[in-house]
Amino acid sequence: MRLSRKHRRSGLAIGLTPLIDVVFILLLFFMLASSLADWRVLEIIMPRPAASPPTQTASRSDIAVIAVAADGQLQLDGAPIAADALGTRLSARAAANPALKVHVRPVEAAPMQAVVSALEAAGAAGAASVEVRAR
């Protein structure tokens, strides 16, 4: 009888087929579980006008009203204003009156970029509060 000290390599090897199957199943699971919708889209519903007029009027010196029209045009207290000049005008008013409140009043069909630009300009101007109100 011959005893050999050589170890035979067993025929055990990791098969690639089950590994590929598991990877495929994981890929399929993550594809089906993930949302394919555009996650950068933010749907915002504009406020509707109230039945009664607002209690505060825009004629007071501590409230600035920015109206956003359906075509994206801006008005500051009823006077048309360019988007670039809005920030400087609001900064001057906020420097004169630290309690300045800004009300942004968009129409329902107003472009969201114009509303966001008005909000950013009001926030950068140093207003005490910035609100979106119904027109």
MIVOTOR-918965 format. One record per residue: x, y, z of N, C-alpha, C in turn; residue number from 0; residue in three letters. Coordinates in nm, 3 decimals, always signed. Example, Ala and Ser with C-alpha at 12.3 -4.5 7.8 and 13.67 -1.06 7.14 Angstrom:
> +1.319	-0.569	+0.780	+1.230	-0.450	+0.780	+1.320	-0.330	+0.780	0	ALA
> +1.285	-0.225	+0.708	+1.367	-0.106	+0.714	+1.290	+0.003	+0.787	1	SER
//
This chain:
> +0.083	-0.115	+0.000	+0.000	+0.000	+0.000	+0.089	+0.123	+0.000	0	MET
> +0.053	+0.210	-0.080	+0.133	+0.328	-0.097	+0.062	+0.448	-0.035	1	ARG
> +0.128	+0.515	+0.054	+0.072	+0.634	+0.115	+0.135	+0.755	+0.051	2	LEU
> +0.054	+0.836	+0.007	+0.106	+0.955	-0.058	+0.076	+1.075	+0.029	3	SER
> +0.172	+1.159	+0.039	+0.153	+1.281	+0.118	+0.102	+1.397	+0.033	4	ARG
> +0.092	+1.377	-0.087	+0.040	+1.481	-0.175	-0.110	+1.494	-0.153	5	LYS
> -0.147	+1.618	-0.137	-0.290	+1.643	-0.121	-0.352	+1.665	-0.258	6	HIS
> -0.454	+1.594	-0.276	-0.524	+1.615	-0.402	-0.616	+1.734	-0.389	7	ARG
> -0.621	+1.809	-0.493	-0.715	+1.921	-0.494	-0.851	+1.865	-0.524	8	ARG
> -0.939	+1.901	-0.438	-1.074	+1.851	-0.460	-1.138	+1.927	-0.575	9	SER
> -1.237	+1.876	-0.627	-1.304	+1.936	-0.741	-1.399	+2.049	-0.703	10	GLY
> -1.385	+2.100	-0.580	-1.473	+2.209	-0.538	-1.423	+2.342	-0.594	11	LEU
> -1.508	+2.408	-0.662	-1.477	+2.541	-0.715	-1.604	+2.624	-0.708	12	ALA
> -1.586	+2.751	-0.696	-1.702	+2.840	-0.692	-1.749	+2.861	-0.834	13	ILE
> -1.872	+2.826	-0.855	-1.929	+2.841	-0.988	-1.973	+2.985	-1.010	14	GLY
> -1.956	+3.032	-1.131	-1.994	+3.169	-1.163	-2.142	+3.183	-1.196	15	LEU
> -2.205	+3.077	-1.231	-2.346	+3.084	-1.269	-2.435	+3.129	-1.154	16	THR
> -2.423	+3.073	-1.033	-2.506	+3.125	-0.924	-2.474	+3.270	-0.889	17	PRO
> -2.347	+3.309	-0.900	-2.309	+3.446	-0.872	-2.373	+3.542	-0.972	18	LEU
> -2.372	+3.505	-1.097	-2.435	+3.587	-1.201	-2.585	+3.594	-1.178	19	ILE
> -2.645	+3.481	-1.137	-2.789	+3.481	-1.109	-2.824	+3.577	-0.995	20	ASP
> -2.745	+3.575	-0.889	-2.771	+3.663	-0.774	-2.756	+3.809	-0.815	21	VAL
> -2.653	+3.841	-0.890	-2.633	+3.979	-0.935	-2.748	+4.023	-1.025	22	VAL
> -2.793	+3.934	-1.111	-2.905	+3.968	-1.200	-3.033	+3.992	-1.119	23	PHE
> -3.058	+3.909	-1.019	-3.178	+3.926	-0.937	-3.170	+4.055	-0.858	24	ILE
> -3.054	+4.089	-0.803	-3.038	+4.216	-0.732	-3.059	+4.336	-0.825	25	LEU
> -3.004	+4.327	-0.945	-3.022	+4.434	-1.043	-3.170	+4.451	-1.076	26	LEU
> -3.238	+4.340	-1.097	-3.380	+4.344	-1.127	-3.460	+4.403	-1.010	27	LEU
> -3.425	+4.363	-0.888	-3.494	+4.414	-0.770	-3.478	+4.566	-0.758	28	PHE
> -3.355	+4.616	-0.772	-3.332	+4.760	-0.757	-3.395	+4.840	-0.871	29	PHE
> -3.401	+4.782	-0.989	-3.466	+4.852	-1.100	-3.616	+4.863	-1.076	30	MET
> -3.677	+4.759	-1.024	-3.820	+4.762	-1.001	-3.857	+4.841	-0.875	31	LEU
> -3.768	+4.843	-0.777	-3.798	+4.912	-0.652	-3.773	+5.062	-0.661	32	ALA
> -3.690	+5.105	-0.753	-3.659	+5.248	-0.762	-3.767	+5.320	-0.842	33	SER
> -3.777	+5.448	-0.814	-3.874	+5.530	-0.884	-3.808	+5.587	-1.009	34	SER
> -3.875	+5.576	-1.119	-3.820	+5.627	-1.244	-3.869	+5.767	-1.274	35	LEU
> -3.944	+5.826	-1.182	-3.994	+5.962	-1.201	-3.879	+6.060	-1.184	36	ALA
> -3.895	+6.176	-1.243	-3.793	+6.280	-1.231	-3.802	+6.338	-1.091	37	ASP
> -3.707	+6.310	-1.006	-3.711	+6.351	-0.866	-3.681	+6.498	-0.848	38	TRP
> -3.633	+6.566	-0.950	-3.603	+6.707	-0.939	-3.725	+6.796	-0.960	39	ARG
> -3.836	+6.739	-1.001	-3.957	+6.816	-1.025	-4.029	+6.834	-0.892	40	VAL
> -4.060	+6.956	-0.861	-4.130	+6.988	-0.737	-4.262	+7.054	-0.774	41	LEU
> -4.371	+6.987	-0.744	-4.502	+7.041	-0.778	-4.551	+7.127	-0.662	42	GLU
> -4.575	+7.252	-0.693	-4.624	+7.345	-0.591	-4.756	+7.401	-0.640	43	ILE
> -4.854	+7.396	-0.554	-4.985	+7.451	-0.587	-4.991	+7.592	-0.531	44	ILE
> -5.013	+7.688	-0.618	-5.018	+7.827	-0.577	-5.143	+7.852	-0.494	45	MET
> -5.134	+7.942	-0.397	-5.251	+7.971	-0.315	-5.360	+8.041	-0.396	46	PRO
> -5.481	+8.010	-0.364	-5.594	+8.074	-0.431	-5.631	+8.200	-0.354	47	ARG
> -5.687	+8.298	-0.423	-5.725	+8.421	-0.353	-5.835	+8.396	-0.251	48	PRO
> -5.826	+8.468	-0.143	-5.926	+8.454	-0.037	-6.053	+8.529	-0.077	49	ALA
> -6.165	+8.490	-0.018	-6.291	+8.555	-0.050	-6.296	+8.696	+0.007	50	ALA
> -6.235	+8.715	+0.122	-6.234	+8.848	+0.183	-6.099	+8.914	+0.158	51	SER
> -6.095	+9.047	+0.151	-5.968	+9.113	+0.129	-5.876	+9.094	+0.249	52	PRO
> -5.743	+9.099	+0.227	-5.650	+9.080	+0.338	-5.667	+9.191	+0.441	53	PRO
> -5.638	+9.159	+0.566	-5.655	+9.256	+0.673	-5.549	+9.365	+0.668	54	THR
> -5.430	+9.333	+0.618	-5.325	+9.433	+0.610	-5.322	+9.489	+0.468	55	GLN
> -5.303	+9.617	+0.457	-5.298	+9.678	+0.326	-5.153	+9.702	+0.287	56	THR
> -5.129	+9.713	+0.157	-4.994	+9.731	+0.107	-4.947	+9.875	+0.118	57	ALA
> -5.034	+9.966	+0.159	-4.996	+10.106	+0.166	-4.910	+10.136	+0.289	58	SER
> -4.907	+10.044	+0.385	-4.824	+10.066	+0.502	-4.677	+10.059	+0.462	59	ARG
> -4.594	+10.133	+0.533	-4.453	+10.141	+0.495	-4.374	+10.018	+0.538	60	SER
> -4.429	+9.936	+0.627	-4.353	+9.819	+0.671	-4.388	+9.692	+0.593	61	ASP
> -4.470	+9.704	+0.488	-4.504	+9.589	+0.404	-4.474	+9.624	+0.259	62	ILE
> -4.399	+9.537	+0.194	-4.373	+9.550	+0.051	-4.443	+9.434	-0.018	63	ALA
> -4.519	+9.463	-0.121	-4.594	+9.361	-0.193	-4.532	+9.343	-0.331	64	VAL
> -4.489	+9.220	-0.358	-4.434	+9.187	-0.490	-4.539	+9.102	-0.561	65	ILE
> -4.593	+9.153	-0.670	-4.691	+9.080	-0.749	-4.620	+9.013	-0.866	66	ALA
> -4.649	+8.886	-0.888	-4.591	+8.811	-0.999	-4.703	+8.779	-1.096	67	VAL
> -4.692	+8.829	-1.218	-4.797	+8.809	-1.319	-4.777	+8.674	-1.389	68	ALA
> -4.874	+8.639	-1.471	-4.870	+8.511	-1.542	-4.756	+8.505	-1.643	69	ALA
> -4.712	+8.619	-1.692	-4.601	+8.621	-1.787	-4.465	+8.638	-1.718	70	ASP
> -4.462	+8.640	-1.586	-4.337	+8.649	-1.512	-4.295	+8.790	-1.477	71	GLY
> -4.373	+8.891	-1.517	-4.342	+9.029	-1.486	-4.364	+9.055	-1.337	72	GLN
> -4.278	+9.138	-1.279	-4.287	+9.169	-1.137	-4.336	+9.311	-1.115	73	LEU
> -4.409	+9.330	-1.007	-4.453	+9.463	-0.965	-4.422	+9.476	-0.817	74	GLN
> -4.363	+9.589	-0.779	-4.337	+9.617	-0.639	-4.431	+9.728	-0.596	75	LEU
> -4.524	+9.697	-0.510	-4.627	+9.789	-0.462	-4.704	+9.853	-0.578	76	ASP
> -4.735	+9.775	-0.679	-4.816	+9.820	-0.791	-4.739	+9.881	-0.906	77	GLY
> -4.609	+9.907	-0.889	-4.529	+9.966	-0.996	-4.442	+9.856	-1.059	78	ALA
> -4.440	+9.849	-1.193	-4.357	+9.747	-1.258	-4.209	+9.767	-1.223	79	PRO
> -4.138	+9.655	-1.207	-3.997	+9.660	-1.172	-3.926	+9.543	-1.239	80	ILE
> -3.802	+9.567	-1.279	-3.722	+9.460	-1.339	-3.671	+9.367	-1.229	81	ALA
> -3.645	+9.243	-1.265	-3.600	+9.144	-1.167	-3.465	+9.183	-1.108	82	ALA
> -3.378	+9.247	-1.187	-3.245	+9.285	-1.135	-3.256	+9.400	-1.034	83	ASP
> -3.349	+9.491	-1.057	-3.362	+9.607	-0.969	-3.441	+9.576	-0.842	84	ALA
> -3.508	+9.462	-0.838	-3.590	+9.429	-0.723	-3.506	+9.414	-0.596	85	LEU
> -3.394	+9.347	-0.605	-3.309	+9.326	-0.489	-3.255	+9.455	-0.431	86	GLY
> -3.210	+9.547	-0.517	-3.155	+9.674	-0.468	-3.264	+9.761	-0.406	87	THR
> -3.383	+9.763	-0.467	-3.492	+9.843	-0.412	-3.537	+9.789	-0.277	88	ARG
> -3.545	+9.656	-0.265	-3.584	+9.597	-0.137	-3.475	+9.615	-0.031	89	LEU
> -3.349	+9.612	-0.072	-3.239	+9.634	+0.024	-3.245	+9.776	+0.080	90	SER
> -3.275	+9.873	-0.007	-3.285	+10.011	+0.040	-3.402	+10.027	+0.137	91	ALA
> -3.516	+9.962	+0.105	-3.631	+9.973	+0.196	-3.606	+9.900	+0.328	92	ARG
> -3.535	+9.786	+0.322	-3.506	+9.711	+0.444	-3.405	+9.785	+0.531	93	ALA
> -3.313	+9.860	+0.469	-3.218	+9.939	+0.546	-3.289	+10.054	+0.617	94	ALA
> -3.390	+10.112	+0.550	-3.465	+10.222	+0.610	-3.563	+10.172	+0.716	95	ALA
> -3.613	+10.052	+0.698	-3.713	+9.996	+0.791	-3.676	+9.851	+0.821	96	ASN
> -3.610	+9.822	+0.935	-3.569	+9.685	+0.966	-3.685	+9.588	+0.987	97	PRO
> -3.805	+9.639	+1.011	-3.923	+9.552	+1.032	-3.998	+9.528	+0.902	98	ALA
> -3.932	+9.543	+0.788	-3.998	+9.528	+0.658	-4.045	+9.385	+0.637	99	LEU
> -4.171	+9.371	+0.601	-4.230	+9.243	+0.567	-4.255	+9.242	+0.417	100	LYS
> -4.222	+9.132	+0.352	-4.241	+9.121	+0.208	-4.346	+9.013	+0.182	101	VAL
> -4.448	+9.050	+0.107	-4.552	+8.956	+0.065	-4.537	+8.934	-0.085	102	HIS
> -4.511	+8.812	-0.125	-4.505	+8.776	-0.267	-4.641	+8.720	-0.304	103	VAL
> -4.705	+8.784	-0.402	-4.840	+8.745	-0.443	-4.841	+8.703	-0.589	104	ARG
> -4.823	+8.575	-0.616	-4.828	+8.529	-0.755	-4.969	+8.493	-0.797	105	PRO
> -4.996	+8.506	-0.925	-5.121	+8.453	-0.978	-5.104	+8.302	-0.992	106	VAL
> -5.212	+8.233	-1.015	-5.206	+8.086	-1.020	-5.119	+8.037	-1.136	107	GLU
> -5.115	+8.110	-1.247	-5.040	+8.068	-1.364	-4.900	+8.128	-1.370	108	ALA
> -4.853	+8.186	-1.261	-4.721	+8.249	-1.259	-4.611	+8.145	-1.273	109	ALA
> -4.506	+8.177	-1.350	-4.395	+8.082	-1.362	-4.323	+8.068	-1.227	110	PRO
> -4.289	+7.947	-1.192	-4.229	+7.920	-1.062	-4.092	+7.988	-1.050	111	MET
> -4.019	+7.999	-1.159	-3.887	+8.062	-1.152	-3.898	+8.209	-1.113	112	GLN
> -4.000	+8.279	-1.161	-4.019	+8.419	-1.124	-4.055	+8.432	-0.976	113	ALA
> -4.135	+8.339	-0.926	-4.172	+8.342	-0.784	-4.050	+8.315	-0.697	114	VAL
> -3.971	+8.216	-0.734	-3.850	+8.183	-0.657	-3.749	+8.297	-0.663	115	VAL
> -3.736	+8.360	-0.777	-3.644	+8.475	-0.788	-3.688	+8.589	-0.698	116	SER
> -3.819	+8.614	-0.692	-3.869	+8.719	-0.603	-3.845	+8.684	-0.457	117	ALA
> -3.865	+8.558	-0.421	-3.841	+8.515	-0.284	-3.693	+8.526	-0.246	118	LEU
> -3.605	+8.489	-0.340	-3.461	+8.499	-0.313	-3.418	+8.645	-0.298	119	GLU
> -3.471	+8.732	-0.383	-3.436	+8.874	-0.374	-3.484	+8.932	-0.242	120	ALA
> -3.602	+8.893	-0.198	-3.654	+8.944	-0.071	-3.574	+8.892	+0.047	121	ALA
> -3.534	+8.766	+0.041	-3.453	+8.710	+0.149	-3.314	+8.770	+0.154	122	GLY
> -3.254	+8.795	+0.038	-3.120	+8.853	+0.034	-3.121	+9.001	+0.073	123	ALA
> -3.236	+9.066	+0.059	-3.244	+9.208	+0.093	-3.244	+9.232	+0.243	124	ALA
> -3.271	+9.129	+0.321	-3.272	+9.145	+0.466	-3.407	+9.179	+0.523	125	GLY
> -3.512	+9.135	+0.458	-3.648	+9.161	+0.509	-3.670	+9.081	+0.638	126	ALA
> -3.752	+9.136	+0.726	-3.780	+9.069	+0.853	-3.857	+8.939	+0.831	127	ALA
> -3.950	+8.938	+0.736	-4.022	+8.816	+0.702	-4.060	+8.821	+0.555	128	SER
> -4.067	+8.704	+0.496	-4.105	+8.690	+0.355	-4.215	+8.585	+0.350	129	VAL
> -4.328	+8.620	+0.290	-4.443	+8.528	+0.282	-4.495	+8.522	+0.141	130	GLU
> -4.552	+8.408	+0.107	-4.624	+8.392	-0.019	-4.771	+8.400	+0.016	131	VAL
> -4.839	+8.494	-0.043	-4.981	+8.516	-0.015	-5.061	+8.505	-0.142	132	ARG
> -5.189	+8.475	-0.126	-5.279	+8.470	-0.241	-5.307	+8.610	-0.291	133	ALA
> -5.322	+8.623	-0.419	-5.344	+8.755	-0.479	-5.487	+8.796	-0.466	134	ARG
//
